[in-house]
Amino acid sequence: MHTTDFQYRPSSLHSQIFIAHYAPLEQSEAMGVSHTVIFVPPFAEEMNRSKRMYVLCARLLADAGIKSICFDFAGTGDSSGEWSDFN
């Protein structure tokens, strides 16, 4: 099991970046150190086609004891802004 936290963080272009953080309910003692995987999304149509897969992967990692973060660049996905704000 895992927890999911959704946030909007300010970006440098007066828009907000959408961030999804997936965390295990308990830290795995077997790992010894804390790991976090950051999913950097592809751009444009490739993001639309692959988002479901990397979100499923992030959830599976969290269930296995590894934190993961998914985000959308400004002007794309669930982040605010225009295409010209992409950064």
C-alpha positions as CSV (number, residue, x, y, z in Angstrom):
1,M,0.0,0.0,0.0
2,H,1.0,3.6,-0.6
3,T,-0.1,7.2,-0.1
4,T,-0.5,9.7,-2.9
5,D,-0.1,13.4,-2.4
6,F,-1.0,15.9,-5.2
7,Q,0.5,19.4,-5.1
8,Y,0.8,22.5,-7.2
9,R,4.1,24.4,-6.8
10,P,4.9,27.8,-8.2
11,S,7.2,27.9,-11.2
12,S,9.4,30.8,-12.4
13,L,6.8,31.8,-15.1
14,H,3.9,32.7,-12.9
15,S,2.3,29.3,-13.5
16,Q,2.0,26.3,-11.2
17,I,3.6,22.9,-11.7
18,F,1.5,19.8,-10.9
19,I,3.4,17.2,-8.8
20,A,2.2,13.8,-7.7
21,H,4.2,12.1,-4.9
22,Y,3.7,8.4,-4.3
23,A,5.1,7.1,-1.0
24,P,5.1,3.8,0.7
25,L,3.1,3.6,4.0
26,E,6.2,2.2,5.7
27,Q,9.8,2.8,4.9
28,S,11.4,-0.5,3.9
29,E,14.1,-1.5,6.4
30,A,15.6,-3.9,3.9
31,M,16.7,-1.1,1.6
32,G,18.7,0.6,4.2
33,V,18.6,4.0,2.5
34,S,15.7,6.0,1.1
35,H,15.4,6.0,-2.7
36,T,13.2,8.3,-4.8
37,V,12.5,7.8,-8.5
38,I,11.6,11.0,-10.4
39,F,9.6,10.4,-13.6
40,V,10.5,13.1,-16.2
41,P,7.7,13.1,-18.7
42,P,8.1,13.1,-22.5
43,F,6.7,16.1,-24.4
44,A,3.4,16.7,-26.2
45,E,1.5,13.7,-27.6
46,E,4.1,11.3,-26.2
47,M,3.2,12.5,-22.7
48,N,-0.5,11.9,-23.3
49,R,0.2,8.3,-24.5
50,S,2.6,7.3,-21.8
51,K,1.3,9.1,-18.6
52,R,-0.9,6.2,-17.5
53,M,2.1,3.8,-17.7
54,Y,4.5,5.9,-15.7
55,V,1.8,6.6,-13.1
56,L,1.1,2.9,-12.7
57,C,4.9,2.3,-12.4
58,A,5.2,5.0,-9.7
59,R,2.4,3.3,-7.8
60,L,4.0,-0.1,-8.0
61,L,7.3,1.3,-6.9
62,A,5.6,2.9,-3.9
63,D,3.9,-0.4,-3.1
64,A,7.4,-2.0,-3.2
65,G,8.8,0.6,-0.7
66,I,10.3,3.2,-3.1
67,K,9.1,6.8,-3.2
68,S,8.4,8.3,-6.6
69,I,7.4,11.6,-8.0
70,C,5.6,12.5,-11.3
71,F,5.2,16.0,-12.6
72,D,4.0,17.9,-15.6
73,F,6.0,20.7,-17.1
74,A,4.5,24.2,-17.1
75,G,1.9,24.5,-19.8
76,T,1.4,20.8,-20.2
77,G,-0.8,18.1,-18.5
78,D,-2.3,19.2,-15.2
79,S,0.1,22.1,-14.7
80,S,-1.1,25.6,-15.4
81,G,0.2,27.9,-18.1
82,E,0.5,28.0,-21.9
83,W,2.5,25.9,-24.3
84,S,4.9,28.8,-24.5
85,D,5.5,28.5,-20.7
86,F,7.0,25.0,-21.2
87,N,10.1,24.6,-19.1
